[in-house]
Amino acid sequence: MTDFRSDTVTQPSEAMKAAMLAAPLGDDVFQDDPTVNELQRYAAELLGFEAALFAPSGTQTNLIALMAHCQRGDEAIVGQQWHTYRWEGGGMAVLGSIQPQPIEHQPDGTLALEHIRAAVKPDDPHFARTKLIVMENTTGGKVLPLAYMNSVAALTKELGLKCHIDGARLMNAAVALATEDGSDPIQKARELCAGFDSVSLCLSKGLGAPVGSLLLGSHAFIQQARRLRKMLGGGMRQAGVLAAAGLYALQHNIQRLAEDHQHAQQLADGLQHIAAEHPLLKGKLELVSVHTNILFTDIAVEVAEPLLAYLSEQGIKLTSSNYNKADQYYKRVRWVTHLDIKATDIQGALDVVQKFRL
Ligand SMILES: *Cc1c(COP(=O)(O)O)cnc(C)c1O
């Protein structure tokens, strides 16, 4: 079986499980779990923040950040497709009483600086109080460039606002940029976060831990975040058993994300090649984008349905959504590579696609 649904499906490796079993534990609500404390210290130092907080999920670290930065009736500027706006059950509005102000994306995934500037409300009783700008990197697998991130941070300071990065896959962005210019991915990650007030980072995606996300920021911010985490039910007790997996992930699984990126490219090249010749897929399968570890393909709906059923029978798992482009219906199919997918699995999947017949 090859599971391309998400990089969240990875299983903890034997070495990671050994680290979990060996972890010294305490009660993290009393802040005396040594492994959680070590993970938080390690992560804060790694990314150049004063402090960090371990929580069960990225949805929760984002919500905590939003609620720490914004009060009831405040507004957060987000992208139309940001996870914080679209994929977190409306948590910022439902639980935080925070108004999202979405902005349309540029084709490269960024939000135009002039659009952000124009969305900031004047101090006038008609409007919610603009407080926060949220970025997401990577977004749909796309890397928001370093110069762009720096200019968002600068704009935020100029406007007197706060800024947060949903960095669920921040390390994928850092590794992709570092691969391009031969620099150190950790240094890149630090530069991507520079000037931002807070960042959330998922341990359970490409980094391969079974559970967990980190929130990073100043001491004062993390103190506030700890109160919110408790309120939201995220205070865990002997959480070191999970934190050990996160620590192992940060120490061993960052550099190797480059392999996932190569595999996504290998998959894209192979599918492109097949689509050019295949009797059923020719003109029906189009690569939309391949960035970092995420590939999107649009497949004409009449072919997509039998193809997806066939791939599922063959043990190839994918996610898809309906997509309308110039009045044509497509399935937008997402292929995500991760540490449980090897180069041979990519070749295997391509061979299966090649053999697709009705
Ligand atoms: C997965 C993801 C999250 C949320 O993480 P969970 O741990 O699944 O709650 C947040 N933001 C982005 C961009 C993500 O991809």
Ligand as a Chemical Component Dictionary entry (heavy atoms), coordinates in Angstrom:
data_LIG
# 
_chem_comp.id                   LIG 
_chem_comp.type                 NON-POLYMER 
_chem_comp.pdbx_formal_charge   0 
_chem_comp.three_letter_code    LIG 
# 
loop_
_chem_comp_atom.comp_id 
_chem_comp_atom.atom_id 
_chem_comp_atom.alt_atom_id 
_chem_comp_atom.type_symbol 
_chem_comp_atom.charge 
_chem_comp_atom.model_Cartn_x 
_chem_comp_atom.model_Cartn_y 
_chem_comp_atom.model_Cartn_z 
_chem_comp_atom.pdbx_ordinal 
LIG C1 C1 C 0 -2.203 20.255 9.148  1  
LIG C2 C2 C 0 -2.175 21.722 9.225  2  
LIG C3 C3 C 0 -2.593 22.383 10.377 3  
LIG C4 C4 C 0 -3.246 21.704 11.553 4  
LIG O1 O1 O 0 -2.608 20.645 12.105 5  
LIG P1 P1 P 0 -3.389 19.490 12.900 6  
LIG O2 O2 O 0 -2.290 18.970 13.757 7  
LIG O3 O3 O 0 -3.885 18.545 11.872 8  
LIG O4 O4 O 0 -4.474 20.123 13.704 9  
LIG C5 C5 C 0 -2.498 23.761 10.386 10 
LIG N1 N1 N 0 -2.028 24.434 9.327  11 
LIG C6 C6 C 0 -1.627 23.837 8.216  12 
LIG C7 C7 C 0 -1.106 24.664 7.073  13 
LIG C8 C8 C 0 -1.689 22.459 8.117  14 
LIG O5 O5 O 0 -1.299 21.867 6.981  15 
# 
loop_
_chem_comp_bond.comp_id 
_chem_comp_bond.atom_id_1 
_chem_comp_bond.atom_id_2 
_chem_comp_bond.value_order 
_chem_comp_bond.pdbx_ordinal 
LIG C1 C2 SING 1  
LIG C2 C3 SING 2  
LIG C2 C8 DOUB 3  
LIG C3 C4 SING 4  
LIG C3 C5 DOUB 5  
LIG C4 O1 SING 6  
LIG O1 P1 SING 7  
LIG P1 O2 DOUB 8  
LIG P1 O3 SING 9  
LIG P1 O4 SING 10 
LIG C5 N1 SING 11 
LIG N1 C6 DOUB 12 
LIG C6 C7 SING 13 
LIG C6 C8 SING 14 
LIG C8 O5 SING 15 
# 
